């Protein structure tokens, strides 16, 4: 159970705590959700599917993939 909590820690941190290029206090999870919703015509079911893969990633992979999507 503890491993599961650690696995998603990055998703629950503020953007500014994870990325040195961000001063946003939004949690990474919410920033990703917003990104997907903005890019798939507000399709909630598609966004849920897109977000699910982040739940299964290790923290370092979450940070890497989120940075690719959100930095810009």
Backbone as CSV, one residue per row, in Angstrom:
resi,resn,N_x,N_y,N_z,CA_x,CA_y,CA_z,C_x,C_y,C_z
1,UNK,0.822,-1.190,0.000,0.000,0.000,0.000,0.868,1.257,0.000
2,UNK,1.941,1.263,0.727,2.833,2.418,0.759,3.453,2.652,-0.612
3,UNK,3.796,1.596,-1.318,4.393,1.747,-2.651,3.427,2.471,-3.587
4,UNK,2.159,2.173,-3.470,1.157,2.832,-4.314,1.122,4.332,-4.045
5,UNK,1.177,4.715,-2.801,1.159,6.138,-2.444,2.398,6.843,-2.983
6,UNK,3.538,6.201,-2.879,4.773,6.795,-3.372,4.765,6.905,-4.893
7,UNK,4.134,5.968,-5.555,4.135,5.939,-7.006,3.430,7.148,-7.614
8,UNK,2.460,7.692,-6.916,1.692,8.815,-7.468,2.045,10.145,-6.811
9,UNK,3.088,10.183,-6.023,3.443,11.392,-5.298,3.629,12.599,-6.226
10,UNK,4.298,12.433,-7.339,4.531,13.537,-8.272,3.218,14.110,-8.784
11,UNK,2.239,13.276,-9.027,0.949,13.760,-9.513,0.296,14.722,-8.527
12,UNK,0.568,14.548,-7.251,-0.091,15.350,-6.230,0.716,16.566,-5.786
13,UNK,1.919,16.715,-6.291,2.740,17.885,-5.959,2.364,19.071,-6.835
14,UNK,2.659,20.266,-6.323,2.437,21.482,-7.113,3.420,21.494,-8.289
15,UNK,2.984,22.055,-9.377,3.845,22.185,-10.559,5.172,22.832,-10.183
16,UNK,5.120,23.876,-9.371,6.339,24.609,-8.999,7.283,23.778,-8.134
17,UNK,6.769,22.755,-7.457,7.618,21.881,-6.651,8.297,20.795,-7.490
18,UNK,7.731,20.517,-8.643,8.266,19.457,-9.502,9.171,20.025,-10.591
19,UNK,8.789,21.168,-11.139,9.500,21.733,-12.281,10.077,23.107,-11.946
20,UNK,11.359,23.287,-12.199,11.994,24.575,-11.910,11.536,25.673,-12.872
21,UNK,10.940,25.312,-13.990,10.472,26.285,-14.970,9.039,26.769,-14.689
22,UNK,8.402,26.218,-13.658,7.013,26.584,-13.373,6.890,27.306,-12.037
23,UNK,6.011,28.305,-11.994,5.684,28.954,-10.729,4.207,28.724,-10.383
24,UNK,3.606,27.742,-11.030,2.195,27.403,-10.885,1.979,26.523,-9.644
25,UNK,0.984,26.865,-8.828,0.660,26.085,-7.627,-0.329,24.954,-7.912
26,UNK,-0.742,24.818,-9.166,-1.657,23.752,-9.558,-0.968,22.402,-9.397
27,UNK,-1.655,21.397,-8.843,-1.066,20.056,-8.795,-0.817,19.520,-10.209
28,UNK,0.219,18.731,-10.350,0.563,18.149,-11.653,-0.632,17.395,-12.229
29,UNK,-1.328,16.645,-11.387,-2.508,15.883,-11.834,-3.532,16.807,-12.496
30,UNK,-3.807,17.951,-11.877,-4.795,18.893,-12.424,-4.290,19.560,-13.696
31,UNK,-3.009,19.865,-13.730,-2.432,20.473,-14.935,-2.526,19.510,-16.114
32,UNK,-2.249,18.235,-15.864,-2.370,17.237,-16.936,-3.827,17.097,-17.377
33,UNK,-4.731,17.025,-16.412,-6.163,16.921,-16.721,-6.585,18.084,-17.622
34,UNK,-6.216,19.292,-17.228,-6.576,20.478,-18.011,-5.975,20.419,-19.410
35,UNK,-4.728,19.975,-19.500,-4.065,19.862,-20.800,-4.839,18.901,-21.712
36,UNK,-5.164,17.736,-21.187,-5.887,16.761,-22.010,-7.272,17.259,-22.386
37,UNK,-7.977,17.867,-21.447,-9.314,18.385,-21.752,-9.249,19.467,-22.829
38,UNK,-8.251,20.322,-22.760,-8.099,21.387,-23.751,-7.751,20.857,-25.131
39,UNK,-7.130,19.681,-25.165,-6.658,19.150,-26.444,-7.513,18.025,-27.027
40,UNK,-8.614,17.678,-26.366,-9.468,16.624,-26.924,-10.941,17.022,-26.922
41,UNK,-11.176,18.298,-27.134,-12.528,18.838,-27.258,-13.381,18.581,-26.019
42,UNK,-12.753,18.647,-24.831,-13.452,18.502,-23.542,-14.127,17.138,-23.392
43,UNK,-13.526,16.111,-23.941,-14.053,14.744,-23.853,-13.572,14.111,-22.548
44,UNK,-14.446,14.079,-21.561,-14.079,13.583,-20.237,-13.645,12.121,-20.273
45,UNK,-14.341,11.296,-21.014,-13.973,9.876,-21.072,-12.597,9.677,-21.696
46,UNK,-12.283,10.437,-22.711,-10.950,10.367,-23.322,-9.892,10.851,-22.333
47,UNK,-10.202,11.910,-21.600,-9.260,12.439,-20.624,-9.002,11.429,-19.509
48,UNK,-10.037,10.750,-19.052,-9.861,9.708,-18.036,-8.915,8.630,-18.547
49,UNK,-9.091,8.232,-19.788,-8.210,7.231,-20.392,-6.780,7.741,-20.476
50,UNK,-6.604,8.988,-20.888,-5.265,9.581,-20.982,-4.607,9.678,-19.606
51,UNK,-5.375,10.010,-18.589,-4.834,10.163,-17.242,-4.486,8.826,-16.595
52,UNK,-5.210,7.783,-16.947,-5.008,6.470,-16.333,-3.570,5.995,-16.478
53,UNK,-2.950,6.263,-17.613,-1.579,5.789,-17.816,-0.605,6.439,-16.835
54,UNK,-0.902,7.653,-16.384,-0.034,8.327,-15.416,-0.123,7.683,-14.034
55,UNK,-1.270,7.098,-13.723,-1.451,6.408,-12.445,-0.537,5.180,-12.340
56,UNK,-0.178,4.611,-13.463,0.626,3.396,-13.486,2.118,3.663,-13.653
57,UNK,2.509,4.918,-13.786,3.916,5.283,-13.992,4.631,5.523,-12.673
58,UNK,5.931,5.318,-12.689,6.782,5.708,-11.567,6.895,7.230,-11.549
59,UNK,7.221,7.787,-10.395,7.296,9.243,-10.238,8.209,9.919,-11.253
60,UNK,9.394,9.356,-11.485,10.312,9.998,-12.424,9.762,9.988,-13.842
61,UNK,9.043,8.942,-14.188,8.430,8.863,-15.516,7.266,9.849,-15.626
62,UNK,6.488,9.998,-14.541,5.399,10.985,-14.528,5.965,12.373,-14.793
63,UNK,7.031,12.716,-14.076,7.644,14.037,-14.238,8.148,14.236,-15.657
64,UNK,8.791,13.233,-16.207,9.338,13.330,-17.565,8.239,13.493,-18.606
65,UNK,7.216,12.660,-18.527,6.116,12.729,-19.492,5.305,14.015,-19.327
66,UNK,5.077,14.431,-18.093,4.327,15.674,-17.853,5.101,16.869,-18.399
67,UNK,6.396,16.867,-18.212,7.204,17.981,-18.724,7.107,18.077,-20.241
68,UNK,7.134,16.949,-20.930,6.999,16.950,-22.386,5.678,17.577,-22.817
69,UNK,4.624,17.290,-22.055,3.311,17.788,-22.424,3.044,19.235,-21.987
70,UNK,3.582,19.619,-20.840,3.170,20.877,-20.234,4.152,22.034,-20.402
71,UNK,5.402,21.729,-20.650,6.373,22.810,-20.779,6.225,23.441,-22.155
72,UNK,6.106,24.714,-22.172,6.017,25.265,-23.488,5.587,26.656,-23.499
